[in-house]
Amino acid sequence: MGCICATARSPNAAVANNDLLDSSKSILHLIPHPPSSSASSSKKEGSFTRPTPTASITVVANGYPVVRRPSTSSDRNSNNKPVVVIGAPTKNPTRRLTAIPVAQPTQQPGSLAGIKTEPATAEWPSWLASVAGEAIKGWVPRCADSYEKLDKIGQGTYSSVYKARDLETGKIVAMKKVRFVNMDPESVRFMAREILILRKLDHPNVMKLEGLVTSRLSGSLYLVFEYMEHDLAGLAATPGIKFSEPQIKCYMQQLFRGLEHCHRRGILHRDIKGSNLLINNEGVLKIGDFGLANFYRSDRDLQLTSRVVTLWYRAPELLLGATEYGPAIDLWSAGCILTELFAGKPIMPGRTEVEQMHKIFKLCGSPSEDYWRRATLPLATSFKPSHPYKPVLAETFSHFPASALTLINKLLAIEPEKRGSAASALRSEFFTTEPLPANPSNLPRYPPSKELDAKLRNEEARKLRAEDNKRRGGETVTRGRPKDHKTAQTPEFMAAGQSKVTCISHKFKTDEEGGTGFRIEPPRRGIQQNGHGHASSMVHPSVANTEWNRGGSIKRQTNAELKSRISQTGDLSGDSYRRGSNRDYSTGNAPRKNRIHYSGPLMPPGGNLEDLLKEHEKQIQQAVRKARVEKSATNKNQALTGQQQQQRYTGRNGR
Ligand SMILES: Nc1ncnc2c1ncn2[C@@H]1O[C@H](COP(=O)(O)OP(=O)(O)OP(=O)(O)O)[C@@H](O)[C@H]1O
């Protein structure tokens, strides 16, 4: 955290009391000086006397002198230890002493909460200012405050999210930590886009960026948001929580209001899904995670990447390779969520892009002949089924309220121009007929529930099941979904539930590698195996195996795909892949060769969807068999004693 809390332990040392500080990487010097002093009046660098309650402290961290407000008795962390805050230098003497929250958005660049500030870039670390100047313009980093990290509440592909307390105000916030490896400019640029977009948005149903904190020491950037107790995926996956119709309407209304605002401001979210819809204890829903969002212009041909949106929520035109698209892609995702909220589980949990496309056609019908004729989408010919599919949404969800079904039919229109807009969705009968949407403040209160909680819960259950199986000498493959999930008995759901497939990843050979098709690699050790066959090295070990949470792992693969593709193909003109460098930001590790996998496009030249699906299923089965063989070989290997292993690897045992 740019504001790093350090506890003064001895006269000459400051030791981190907060694990946001990587104390091993920096030498900190604390310089006491009287409250009225300027930096020049401080004592010799390196000498430190425990501050008196009225002394202010200058901290020099890696050469940056940092001043904070006078120390008071409140400068104590939860262990009642005195807290010293380290951050970037400030030029405004007033701020030095008062620790005004400095990363608030300003009405005009250069002004801050009514106080004129100097141009901000000088306050930012150069790695950020040089690449993300536009994104941080008019802001200064929050550096004279401190935050006490309380809990980890979210784990994304590129970030960890923490619940923290602002020690200045006592306010609880969420801090999204993004770590840049070697300050890689490409990844900083992607983060800058997220910040720029967040700053353009201002709506009660869109997460507001409250501040930025940089860490010169660890190279991390923290995005500070209002703390939200729940996300929709976490709530929906909590056993015993069942949403009422007015509650679903209430959430959906807020989602469309937020989307309408984004689209009106020319921003596509491109990753609408349950875990990105945050809900607070007052029942307010806010759209979060703009990491994949981008600007669009309806009046201009802008080439965007089609490889966005978590697979289960990805619109058909994206699967067909569209590079010119608009708000309709977010409406599709919203349609998936609306249906999911009524059905009690995701409606199209595809394992690969091909399978996703097939699920869409089977449920929503395939496009009309006219659409195929007009379509100039790159994969249109490959994906065109040999016979048309009729939509079966009405039959499948016949038990849904009629007004919900009408809206679902519109949002899940296979042809994007038929989906309407967020504004038209808000005008639909769904929101105007009884029962009316609930008032957010009247919604039930729940204990905090996040996607991460659900993941951990499910991981625990999976471990128990695995142990149980082991005791009984059975296999450890995760299968099916928890029995307590209510399910709509569609063929899709049945098929998904029966899936025995473990972790499969498809590595599409690049042209450089001389491949045109795809091969399937067996699961690697340490990679989460879920019942839906997607996995990647980016998957956090706690990825869940419920239907509700599997989308997360798919997203992780999606992001890995993006990273992989940018390193192979470069960007599409004008568009950017998310934090597109080939690095593992979640761990901070440099990439391992062949670690990143992505699916699709999986169509062999001239293939047709049905043949491809058969072939696809065959290959998945083969991969599962191969994985099992490899796993049992690995297990045997692990059973070897150290000496046997030594012999084996040095070849002295003659094998
Ligand atoms: N303001 C917030 N308040 C509380 N929790 C939050 C907040 N923002 C994010 N989270 C939690 O952290 C999780 C991950 O956040 P976010 O989606 O922004 O990160 P990410 O790295 O983009 O994740 P992903 O790779 O899944 O897209 C969310 O699903 C949510 O549970």
The ligand as an SDF file (V2000), in Angstrom:
LIG
                    3D

 31 33  0  0  0  0  0  0  0  0999 V2000
  -15.6630   -2.7450   -3.2380 N   0  0  0  0  0  0  0  0  0  0  0  0
  -15.6330   -4.0170   -2.8520 C   0  0  0  0  0  0  0  0  0  0  0  0
  -16.1240   -4.3630   -1.6640 N   0  0  0  0  0  0  0  0  0  0  0  0
  -16.0920   -5.6300   -1.2520 C   0  0  0  0  0  0  0  0  0  0  0  0
  -15.6120   -6.6460   -1.9790 N   0  0  0  0  0  0  0  0  0  0  0  0
  -15.1070   -6.3860   -3.1850 C   0  0  0  0  0  0  0  0  0  0  0  0
  -15.0880   -5.0550   -3.6910 C   0  0  0  0  0  0  0  0  0  0  0  0
  -14.5290   -5.0910   -4.9180 N   0  0  0  0  0  0  0  0  0  0  0  0
  -14.2280   -6.3690   -5.1640 C   0  0  0  0  0  0  0  0  0  0  0  0
  -14.5650   -7.1590   -4.1360 N   0  0  0  0  0  0  0  0  0  0  0  0
  -14.4280   -8.6250   -4.0390 C   0  0  0  0  0  0  0  0  0  0  0  0
  -13.2460   -9.0300   -4.6940 O   0  0  0  0  0  0  0  0  0  0  0  0
  -13.5440   -9.9080   -5.7840 C   0  0  0  0  0  0  0  0  0  0  0  0
  -12.5590   -9.6730   -6.9070 C   0  0  0  0  0  0  0  0  0  0  0  0
  -12.6300   -8.3180   -7.2930 O   0  0  0  0  0  0  0  0  0  0  0  0
  -12.4690   -7.8790   -8.8040 P   0  0  0  0  0  0  0  0  0  0  0  0
  -13.4620   -8.6400   -9.6220 O   0  0  0  0  0  0  0  0  0  0  0  0
  -12.5400   -6.4160   -8.8840 O   0  0  0  0  0  0  0  0  0  0  0  0
  -10.9870   -8.3960   -9.0960 O   0  0  0  0  0  0  0  0  0  0  0  0
  -10.3980   -9.0110  -10.4340 P   0  0  0  0  0  0  0  0  0  0  0  0
   -8.9400   -9.2360  -10.2450 O   0  0  0  0  0  0  0  0  0  0  0  0
  -10.7830   -8.1510  -11.5680 O   0  0  0  0  0  0  0  0  0  0  0  0
  -11.1670  -10.3850  -10.4700 O   0  0  0  0  0  0  0  0  0  0  0  0
  -11.4420  -11.2830  -11.7320 P   0  0  0  0  0  0  0  0  0  0  0  0
  -10.1620  -11.8450  -12.2010 O   0  0  0  0  0  0  0  0  0  0  0  0
  -12.3990  -12.3430  -11.2100 O   0  0  0  0  0  0  0  0  0  0  0  0
  -12.1020  -10.3950  -12.7270 O   0  0  0  0  0  0  0  0  0  0  0  0
  -15.0060   -9.6240   -6.1230 C   0  0  0  0  0  0  0  0  0  0  0  0
  -15.6360  -10.7400   -6.6940 O   0  0  0  0  0  0  0  0  0  0  0  0
  -15.5930   -9.2730   -4.7620 C   0  0  0  0  0  0  0  0  0  0  0  0
  -15.9810  -10.4360   -4.0760 O   0  0  0  0  0  0  0  0  0  0  0  0
  1  2  1  0
  2  3  1  0
  2  7  2  0
  3  4  2  0
  4  5  1  0
  5  6  2  0
  6  7  1  0
  6 10  1  0
  7  8  1  0
  8  9  2  0
  9 10  1  0
 10 11  1  0
 11 12  1  0
 11 30  1  0
 12 13  1  0
 13 14  1  0
 13 28  1  0
 14 15  1  0
 15 16  1  0
 16 17  2  0
 16 18  1  0
 16 19  1  0
 19 20  1  0
 20 21  2  0
 20 22  1  0
 20 23  1  0
 23 24  1  0
 24 25  2  0
 24 26  1  0
 24 27  1  0
 28 29  1  0
 28 30  1  0
 30 31  1  0
M  END
$$$$
